[in-house]
């Protein structure tokens, strides 16, 4: 894979992570959102470089892993905030 293609896939993965960060409350939701967004972005980038399938797989894996991490962090943050405001 060309270096340019890897950079584009990385950029799409970051965008997928940004989507996952805003809309997920746990690791499962984050993984699903990140994988879906990553796959779509990876398909778009892969079609430019001639291998849409490979781009979709790479984007889905990267987005899914990143989304799961972000979702888990969101859940932990929510639990900390809830514990700080219990009366």
C-alpha positions in Angstrom: 0.0 0.0 0.0 1.3 3.4 -0.9 2.3 5.9 1.9 -0.3 8.4 0.7 -3.1 5.8 1.1 -2.0 5.0 4.6 -2.2 8.7 5.5 -5.7 8.9 4.1 -6.8 5.9 6.0 -5.4 7.4 9.1 -7.2 10.6 8.6 -10.5 8.8 8.0 -9.9 6.7 11.1 -9.4 9.9 13.1 -12.7 11.2 11.8 -14.4 8.0 12.7 -13.0 8.3 16.2 -14.3 11.9 16.5 -17.8 10.6 15.5 -17.5 7.8 18.1 -16.4 10.2 20.8 -19.5 12.3 20.6 -22.2 9.7 20.2 -21.3 6.6 22.3 -21.8 5.8 25.9 -19.9 2.5 26.2 -17.3 0.4 24.4 -19.9 -1.6 22.4 -21.5 1.5 21.0 -18.2 3.1 20.3 -16.9 0.1 18.5 -20.0 -0.1 16.3 -20.0 3.6 15.4 -16.3 3.6 14.8 -16.3 0.5 12.7 -19.2 1.7 10.5 -17.7 5.1 10.0 -14.2 3.7 9.4 -15.5 1.2 6.9 -17.3 3.9 4.9 -14.3 6.2 4.9 -11.9 3.3 4.1 -14.1 2.3 1.2 -13.9 5.9 -0.2 -10.2 6.0 0.2 -9.7 2.5 -1.0 -11.6 3.2 -4.2 -9.2 6.0 -5.0 -6.2 3.8 -4.6 -7.8 0.8 -6.4 -8.7 -1.5 -3.6 -12.0 -0.6 -2.0 -12.3 -3.8 0.0 -8.9 -3.6 1.7 -9.6 0.1 2.6 -13.0 -0.8 4.1 -11.4 -3.6 6.2 -8.6 -1.4 7.5 -10.9 1.5 8.2 -13.4 -0.8 10.1 -10.7 -2.3 12.2 -9.0 1.0 13.1 -12.3 2.7 13.7 -13.7 -0.1 15.7 -10.7 -0.3 18.0 -10.5 3.4 18.5 -14.3 3.7 19.0 -14.2 1.0 21.7 -11.5 2.8 23.6 -13.3 6.1 23.4 -16.6 4.5 24.4 -15.0 2.9 27.4 -13.5 6.2 28.5 -16.8 8.0 28.0 -18.5 5.4 30.3 -15.8 5.7 33.0 -16.2 9.5 32.8 -19.9 9.3 33.2 -19.6 7.0 36.2 -17.1 9.3 37.9 -19.4 12.3 37.3 -22.4 10.4 38.6 -20.5 9.4 41.8 -19.3 13.0 42.4 -22.9 14.3 42.4 -24.7 11.6 44.4 -26.6 13.2 47.3 
